[in-house]
Amino acid sequence: VQLQASGGGLVQTGGSLRLSCAASGSIFSGNIMGWFRQAPGRRRELVASITTGGITNYADSVKGRFTISRDNDKNTVYLQMNSLTLEDTAVYYCNRASARLLTSWGQGTLVTVSS
């Protein structure tokens, strides 16, 4: 396992999804982890990050709606997404949050929000 994101799917606007990402220990341990997303025709962007101690940071576009968390024992990072909008439609990936420390991207998980 390098990075395996899961939990995506089709949801209506205003709905919720919880994404999970299992990571190899060498990627996860001691690193700030992040959730990224890439919408069609757009660049991949960092939407949320979390330190090993649980300090979080969010992009303005998701602040107040998304919650990132991590389980250091399971090498897993989560993204709880609430009040989803059409603009949240994207493929979601996890990785180390630091641009200097990015590793190979996994497949990601597709989130489709419909009206």
Disulfide bonds with the S-S distance in Angstrom:
Cys21-Cys94 1.62
